[in-house]
Amino acid sequence: DANGLVVILTNDYESSKDLYTLKACHKDGDEMEETFAKTFGFACFRKYNATSSETKAVLKAVGNSNYPATRRYKCITVAFSGHGTAKDAVVANDGKNVDIYEHFLGPLQKGQLNNVPKLFFFDACRGSLDMKRLRWQKSPGPEEGGYVLAYATMDGYLAYAGRGQSKWMPKVAQKLRDLSQNGAKTVQDVVRKVIKEFRENPDLKYRCPEIIDTYGPVYLSQIANIHGESLHGK
């Protein structure tokens, strides 16, 4: 059986009249599936261009402690790539906001999942400030709850893409694959290596990812497995 479950939500907004299209988001999802499903052996559920109600329904289902498959997992991972806003929200494909703490973290913070490590990866803007006027600050958020939140940018700031392609999520996914075989002990080690690389690379210096960790070490050796299954949402 799979050790973990990865839920991948990616939106391109091609049907939206108000939001510009993001061509790279589904590729971000491909990279996360390659890492967590094909390399680590997680069961995988993908949903493309989910509305706000569909996004909430997927996360609520994962958090249902009565769901037998959920109970056996040793790690839950959720990856989102798309538009985001200030005030800790992402934007569903129908243009409606979905609150990160209420609808992503909330359903997974109760029952038998309370002590299971939960990894969240968000490649989305978190405001409209330009990184060229960066002011270092720690993002607000609950101080406990057993989760790791990894963001492509800091609270209040834009998340930049290069030449129409995302930079952060593919880099994290690739590093997780590579470093899990070459000395990295925890997921947090890998995410922090990527943050350091972004801060020091002149080509990426205006992109500043962030990690919020209230769980403690999530060891790659404990969550990786060679078996998995893939379920693709329509």
N, C-alpha and C positions, 0 to 999 in steps of 0.2 A: 504494500500500500504506500501511497505518497505520504511523505512526512509533513507536507505543507500545502496550502492553497494560495494561489496568486489570482487576484481579480484585476483585470486590465481594462480600463475605461479610456477610450481615445475618441476625440471629436475633431472633425475637419471643418464643420460649419458651412459646408458648401451650399446648403439649402437656406442659409440665413440671409436676410436682406440687410441686417444691421451689423453683423459681425464679419470681419474679414476672414477669409479662408486660411486655415493652417494646414499646409500640405505635408508637414513632417510628422504629425502626431501619430498616425497609424504606424509609421516606421519606428517611432519610439516604442510603441507597444510590441512590435516585432522583436526589438532588442530585449525587452523585459521578458517576453515569452521564451526567447532563446536561453536566457540566463536561468530563470526560475523554473520553467517547465522542462526544457530540453536538457539543461545542464544539471540543475539541482534536483530535478524529478518531482517538482510540485504538480499537483493537479491544477489545471488552468481554466479559468472562465474569462472569455473576452466579450466585451460589448462595444460595438462600434456606434458612434453618433447617438448616444443615449439621451433621451429627454430627462428633465429633472425628476419626473415621477419614476421613470425607469431606473435612473441612478439610485434613488432612494430605495426602491424595491429590491435591487440587487444587494445593496449593503445590509438592508434589514434581513434578507434571507440568510446572508452569511452569518449574521449575528444571532440567528435563532439557535439557542442552545439545545433545542429539541431535535435539530437536524442531525442525524447520525453521523454523516460524513464530517461535519464541522467538529464534532467532539474528538475525533481521532487525530486531528492535525496538531503538530507541535509548533507551527508558525503560520500566521496569516499575513499575507502581503497584499497591499492595494496600490496600484499605480494609476495615476491620472495624468493625461497629457491633453492640454487644450487651453482655453482662455481662463483667466482668473481675475479676481477683483481684490480690492482692499477689504478689510473686515473679515478675513479668513473665509472666503468663499471661492468656489470655482464656478464656471459657467457651463451649464449643460448645453446640448446641441440645439435646444429650443430657445436659448437665450436667457433662461431663468437661472438664478443663482442657487447653488447648493452649499449650505454651510458645512465647513470642514469638521468642526468640533461636534456639531449636532448630528449630522447625517453620515459622516465617515467614521469618526471615532466613537460616537455615542452608541450605536448598535453593537459594537464589538467590545464594549467595556463592562459587560455584565455576565453573570452566570459562569459557566465553565470556561468561557474564553477570557475571563478577567486576568488570569495569570499566564496566558499564552502570549509569547512575544508577537507584537503586531508592528509591521513595517509599512509605512506610508511614504510613497514617492510622488511629489507633485511638481510637474514641469508646467508651470503656469505663472502668469504675472500675479503680483500681490499688491498692486497699486500702480501709480503713474509717475513716480519719481524716477529721475534719470540717474543711473549708476555713476555718471561722471560727477555728480554732486553727492557722492556717497557719504553718509554719516553712519559710523559703526554703532550698532545697537542690538540688543537682544530682543528677539520677538516675544510678545506676550503669549501665554498659553498655560494650561493646567500644569501643575508641578508634579502630578502623579498620575498613574493610570496604566502603566505598563506598555508604552508605545515608543516607537522611534519615528519621528517626522523628518523627512528629508525634502527640502525645498530647492528649487532651481534658483531662487533669489531671496533676498531679505524682505522682511515685512515692509510694505509700502512702496516697493520698487518694481520696475518692469523686469521681465525676464527676456533677455535678448536671444535672438537666433541669428545664425550667420548664413547669409546667402540663401535665405528661405528654409534653412534646415536647423533643427534643434541641436544643441550642443551638449547639454547637461545630462539628460536621461540616458542617451546612448553611451556616454562616457562612463556613467555609473554602472550601467549594465555590463559593459565590456570589462571594466575593471573588476567587477565581482567575479566574472568568469575567469579572468586571467590570474587575479591575486588569490583566489581560492585555491589555486594550484601552486602558488608561489609565495607562501609565507604569511599571508594575512590571516588573522585569527577570527576576527569578528566583522560583521556587516558595518559596524560603526567605523572600524579601522579604514575600510575601503572608502566609505563616504567622505571621511575626513581627508584622505589622500587626494580625492578629487577636488575637494574644497581648496586644499593647499595648492594644487596644480592650477586651478582657476585664478587664484589670487596672485600667483607668481608668474604666470604666462602673459607676456605683453599683449598677445592677441586676444586674451580672454579676460583682461584685468578689469573690465567694466561689467563683468558678470560675477556675482558674489553669492554662491549657494550657501545654504544654512542647514544645520541639523539641530533638532530638539530631541533630547533623549531622556525619557523618564523610566526606562526599563532596566538598563544595565547591559552588559555584554551579550550580544546574540552571536553565538559561536557558529561559524560556517560549518564546522565538522558535525554539529548537532542537527542542522536543518537540511543538509544536503542528502540526497538519495539518488539512486540510479533508475528508479521506476517512477512513472508518472502517467497522467492521462490528460487529454485536452478536450475541453468542451467549449465550442464557439457559439456565443450568443448571436442570434440573427438580428 
